[in-house]
């Protein structure tokens, strides 16, 4: 597991735990009316849990095949950001713009950046001829 895999594993465990927290002790849903009009927050928890499990599992895939982990990691925070933005536009939750900005930068932005980070590239070992020359 390289850098990308470690990132996906940490992120996946965090998302899974976040989702479980919605089931164990449901939070206040102010600002999430766009979501809760369709189903309870406990049901939306499964979006985080499923995304977390996919993200975690993708950590163990070969380099280049982990894209689904990054895509899965993007979905819940993007959905939450959209819900908070709708709450701001609808006048239901003025703080939602800041919460949406937090999800879009600290979650979506970081995930998008991490998805572009290559694995370590080990420099080629100097050849014996170069070592003999002192290079």
Backbone bond lengths (Angstrom), bond angles and torsions (degrees), N, CA, C in turn:
res aa  C-N    CA-C-N  psi(-1)  N-CA   C-N-CA  omega(-1)  CA-C   N-CA-C  phi
1 X - - - 1.458 - - 1.526 107.61 -
2 X 1.316 115.11 126.24 1.459 120.27 179.82 1.516 111.94 -96.38
3 X 1.313 114.45 -160.47 1.469 120.33 -179.61 1.518 111.86 -60.62
4 X 1.325 116.01 -45.10 1.460 120.01 -177.90 1.523 110.54 -64.69
5 X 1.330 116.62 -41.22 1.452 120.62 179.29 1.521 112.07 -64.11
6 X 1.318 116.14 -42.38 1.468 120.04 178.48 1.531 110.28 -62.49
7 X 1.322 116.14 -42.54 1.462 120.20 177.91 1.524 110.37 -60.82
8 X 1.336 116.94 -47.05 1.461 120.66 -179.32 1.529 111.59 -62.95
9 X 1.325 117.21 -39.86 1.461 120.00 -179.89 1.527 111.10 -64.65
10 X 1.310 116.74 -46.88 1.473 120.39 178.72 1.523 110.06 -61.38
11 X 1.319 116.47 -46.69 1.458 121.56 -179.55 1.525 111.11 -62.66
12 X 1.329 116.51 -43.17 1.458 120.90 -178.99 1.521 112.99 -64.08
13 X 1.319 116.23 -42.49 1.468 119.79 177.66 1.528 109.83 -63.21
14 X 1.331 116.52 -42.71 1.463 120.68 178.94 1.514 112.57 -61.77
15 X 1.323 117.18 -44.10 1.467 120.74 179.65 1.524 111.00 -65.27
16 X 1.313 116.44 -40.76 1.465 120.14 178.56 1.527 110.14 -62.60
17 X 1.308 117.03 -46.23 1.470 120.53 178.74 1.528 111.06 -62.38
18 X 1.326 116.83 -40.70 1.467 120.99 179.50 1.527 109.59 -61.13
19 X 1.323 116.68 -43.62 1.457 120.50 178.16 1.512 112.72 -63.82
20 X 1.323 116.73 -43.55 1.467 120.65 178.59 1.527 110.06 -61.08
21 X 1.318 117.30 -35.19 1.472 119.97 -179.84 1.526 111.51 -62.54
22 X 1.320 118.14 -31.64 1.470 121.31 177.70 1.521 111.87 -67.99
23 X 1.317 116.63 -26.51 1.466 121.12 178.77 1.529 110.42 -84.93
24 X 1.326 115.89 -45.44 1.464 121.29 -176.20 1.524 111.86 -67.98
25 X 1.324 116.40 -44.57 1.464 121.40 -178.13 1.529 108.82 -143.42
26 X 1.326 117.87 81.45 1.466 120.92 -174.96 1.528 112.00 -54.85
27 X 1.339 115.81 132.33 1.467 120.36 -179.05 1.522 111.97 -82.98
28 X 1.312 114.74 173.37 1.464 121.22 170.83 1.526 107.09 -63.25
29 X 1.299 117.13 137.11 1.460 120.43 -176.06 1.527 112.82 -104.64
30 X 1.321 116.81 20.81 1.461 119.83 178.67 1.523 109.27 -58.55
31 X 1.304 116.87 128.37 1.455 122.14 -178.41 1.518 113.78 93.92
32 X 1.312 116.95 -9.77 1.465 120.72 -178.72 1.525 112.30 -110.04
33 X 1.324 116.60 24.87 1.462 120.91 -177.12 1.532 111.88 -60.40
34 X 1.317 117.83 -32.44 1.463 120.58 177.59 1.527 110.43 -57.62
35 X 1.315 116.36 -35.33 1.466 121.01 179.99 1.522 112.11 -84.58
36 X 1.322 115.60 -45.58 1.468 118.97 -173.32 1.521 113.49 -74.23
37 X 1.321 117.71 -9.79 1.473 118.08 174.19 1.528 109.74 -73.97
38 X 1.332 117.16 -19.84 1.468 121.31 179.82 1.520 111.86 -92.39
39 X 1.330 117.07 -39.85 1.468 121.09 177.04 1.532 109.19 -165.30
40 X 1.316 115.96 166.10 1.461 122.10 -177.57 1.528 111.46 -64.60
41 X 1.314 114.70 158.56 1.466 120.91 179.47 1.533 111.05 -61.38
42 X 1.321 117.11 -29.66 1.474 120.08 178.35 1.534 110.54 -63.30
43 X 1.321 116.83 -31.67 1.466 119.58 176.67 1.528 110.95 -75.60
44 X 1.320 116.16 -37.79 1.465 120.11 177.28 1.525 110.74 -65.78
45 X 1.325 116.69 -22.56 1.467 120.20 177.33 1.517 111.07 -56.01
46 X 1.314 116.09 -33.58 1.467 120.28 -177.66 1.518 112.27 -67.32
47 X 1.322 118.19 -23.31 1.458 120.51 173.59 1.530 109.49 -62.89
48 X 1.336 115.86 -46.26 1.467 120.36 178.55 1.525 111.09 -66.54
49 X 1.325 116.88 -42.66 1.466 120.30 -177.65 1.524 110.54 -64.80
50 X 1.317 117.62 -49.01 1.462 121.12 -179.65 1.526 110.89 -62.49
51 X 1.325 116.75 -44.98 1.466 120.05 177.76 1.529 110.64 -61.30
52 X 1.322 116.39 -39.85 1.463 120.20 178.71 1.512 112.46 -64.27
53 X 1.324 116.96 -40.78 1.468 120.44 179.39 1.529 111.51 -67.90
54 X 1.325 116.86 -40.85 1.473 120.45 176.93 1.525 110.28 -64.92
55 X 1.318 115.87 -43.22 1.463 120.92 179.46 1.522 110.49 -62.36
56 X 1.327 117.04 -44.89 1.471 120.81 178.86 1.517 111.67 -63.59
57 X 1.319 116.84 -44.95 1.465 120.61 -179.33 1.527 111.00 -63.20
58 X 1.324 116.63 -35.20 1.462 120.96 -179.51 1.519 112.25 -67.36
59 X 1.309 117.02 -19.26 1.462 120.87 179.00 1.517 111.58 -62.65
60 X 1.315 117.19 -24.43 1.459 121.48 -175.45 1.527 112.90 -98.32
61 X 1.323 116.85 3.72 1.458 120.35 178.66 1.517 110.53 -82.81
62 X 1.315 115.86 160.87 1.456 120.36 177.80 1.527 109.74 -63.32
63 X 1.304 114.50 153.22 1.456 121.15 178.20 1.527 108.31 -56.99
64 X 1.306 116.07 133.47 1.449 121.10 -179.34 1.518 112.70 96.40
65 X 1.320 116.77 -15.17 1.462 120.19 178.69 1.526 111.14 -108.97
66 X 1.314 116.10 9.64 1.465 121.21 -176.32 1.523 112.60 -91.39
67 X 1.324 117.56 5.64 1.475 120.02 -174.48 1.515 112.67 -58.16
68 X 1.349 117.40 -36.30 1.467 119.50 -178.79 1.524 111.70 -65.76
69 X 1.310 116.83 -28.30 1.458 119.85 175.28 1.515 111.85 -66.09
70 X 1.329 116.39 -41.32 1.456 120.03 178.11 1.524 110.94 -69.16
71 X 1.320 116.77 -39.08 1.471 120.13 178.09 1.526 110.04 -64.02
72 X 1.338 116.19 -46.62 1.468 120.00 178.77 1.522 110.91 -60.87
73 X 1.320 117.03 -38.65 1.466 120.98 -179.87 1.523 111.89 -64.80
74 X 1.327 117.09 -30.19 1.466 121.03 -178.55 1.523 113.76 -74.47
75 X 1.320 116.98 -30.24 1.465 120.12 -169.86 1.535 113.75 -61.04
76 X 1.332 120.63 -56.97 1.479 118.12 -175.90 1.533 114.53 -59.10
77 X 1.348 119.52 -47.61 1.467 116.09 -179.49 1.522 112.70 -66.47
78 X 1.325 117.54 -31.24 1.466 119.70 176.99 1.532 110.41 -66.55
79 X 1.331 116.91 -42.06 1.466 121.12 178.46 1.524 110.20 -63.10
80 X 1.322 116.74 -44.22 1.470 120.77 179.15 1.530 110.38 -63.58
81 X 1.325 117.84 -42.65 1.467 120.90 179.60 1.527 110.61 -61.78
82 X 1.320 117.14 -42.91 1.471 121.01 178.19 1.526 110.27 -61.81
83 X 1.323 116.52 -43.67 1.473 119.99 179.68 1.527 111.16 -61.26
84 X 1.322 116.97 -43.35 1.467 120.04 179.68 1.538 110.99 -67.05
85 X 1.324 117.46 -37.96 1.464 119.69 177.66 1.526 111.25 -64.92
86 X 1.324 117.19 -40.28 1.460 120.32 176.12 1.527 111.00 -62.71
87 X 1.323 117.02 -36.67 1.465 120.79 178.75 1.523 110.98 -65.30
88 X 1.328 116.94 -35.94 1.465 120.76 177.53 1.523 109.67 -68.48
89 X 1.330 115.67 -48.26 1.467 120.30 -178.91 1.524 111.17 -61.02
90 X 1.329 116.37 -38.72 1.457 121.09 179.92 1.516 113.95 -80.57
91 X 1.326 118.02 -1.61 1.454 121.59 179.10 1.516 113.85 73.71
92 X 1.318 117.60 18.22 1.465 121.56 -177.88 1.529 113.42 -89.69
93 X 1.350 116.75 -24.45 1.465 119.13 -173.86 1.529 108.80 -156.53
94 X 1.320 116.67 93.72 1.465 120.76 -175.02 1.525 112.62 -64.35
95 X 1.299 117.67 -29.94 1.468 121.94 179.19 1.527 112.04 -70.84
96 X 1.321 116.39 -13.82 1.460 121.75 -175.65 1.515 114.70 -57.88
97 X 1.321 117.93 -30.67 1.471 120.24 179.24 1.520 110.39 -62.03
98 X 1.330 116.13 -40.58 1.468 119.98 -179.40 1.519 111.24 -71.92
99 X 1.314 116.17 -38.41 1.469 120.01 178.14 1.528 109.38 -66.40
100 X 1.330 116.91 -42.58 1.469 120.63 177.97 1.529 110.53 -62.00
101 X 1.334 116.39 -42.79 1.469 119.80 178.48 1.522 110.70 -61.85
102 X 1.335 116.74 -37.48 1.463 120.71 177.76 1.526 110.79 -64.25
103 X 1.329 117.69 -46.95 1.466 120.74 177.74 1.533 111.00 -61.84
104 X 1.332 116.68 -41.45 1.459 120.18 -176.53 1.527 112.85 -70.70
105 X 1.325 118.14 -31.16 1.465 120.20 179.90 1.521 112.16 -92.48
106 X 1.328 117.11 -54.86 1.465 121.40 -174.27 1.522 113.52 -74.57
107 X 1.298 117.30 -18.12 1.463 120.06 179.33 1.518 110.38 -114.03
108 X 1.322 116.50 -70.13 1.461 120.63 -175.66 1.527 111.13 -59.43
109 X 1.307 117.36 -48.34 1.465 120.78 -179.24 1.515 113.02 -60.82
110 X 1.310 116.82 -44.87 1.466 120.82 -179.64 1.529 110.55 -65.76
111 X 1.321 117.38 -40.58 1.462 120.97 179.08 1.527 110.26 -64.97
112 X 1.337 117.06 -44.45 1.462 119.87 177.80 1.525 111.21 -60.73
113 X 1.330 116.86 -42.44 1.460 120.17 177.71 1.529 110.81 -63.05
114 X 1.325 116.97 -48.56 1.466 120.54 -177.36 1.522 111.62 -61.97
115 X 1.319 116.93 -31.00 1.461 119.33 -179.70 1.526 112.08 -67.77
116 X 1.322 117.66 -16.18 1.465 121.19 179.41 1.522 113.06 -97.56
117 X 1.323 117.27 -7.33 1.460 121.07 -177.00 1.534 109.38 -76.93
118 X 1.323 116.68 123.28 1.470 118.36 178.27 1.530 110.58 -75.95
119 X 1.306 114.82 161.84 1.461 118.65 173.87 1.526 108.45 -69.36
120 X 1.314 116.71 169.60 1.461 121.05 178.19 1.517 109.85 -57.83
121 X 1.302 114.88 140.50 1.455 120.00 171.15 1.518 105.92 -113.51
122 X 1.317 115.60 117.99 1.452 120.66 -179.30 1.518 107.77 -83.64
123 X 1.335 117.22 127.37 1.460 118.77 179.02 1.526 110.42 -62.91
124 X 1.307 115.09 147.35 1.470 119.69 178.36 1.519 109.42 -62.88
125 X 1.320 115.05 141.59 1.464 120.25 178.06 1.523 108.49 -69.55
126 X 1.319 116.53 141.65 1.470 118.41 178.56 1.533 109.64 -62.73
127 X 1.321 115.39 142.62 1.467 119.36 179.72 1.522 109.26 -70.72
128 X 1.341 116.40 162.82 1.471 120.74 179.88 1.517 110.86 -63.59
129 X 1.329 116.63 -35.22 1.472 119.78 -179.98 1.530 109.95 -63.58
130 X 1.333 116.46 -42.29 1.474 119.84 -179.13 1.526 110.15 -68.19
131 X 1.349 116.32 -37.09 1.478 118.70 179.02 1.529 110.13 -66.11
132 X 1.330 117.22 -38.44 1.461 120.82 -179.00 1.526 110.36 -66.67
133 X 1.349 115.70 -30.84 1.460 119.54 179.11 1.514 111.93 -80.80
134 X 1.329 116.53 -9.51 1.453 119.75 -178.12 1.518 111.74 92.43
135 X 1.322 118.94 13.83 1.463 123.15 -176.69 1.432 112.00 -106.44
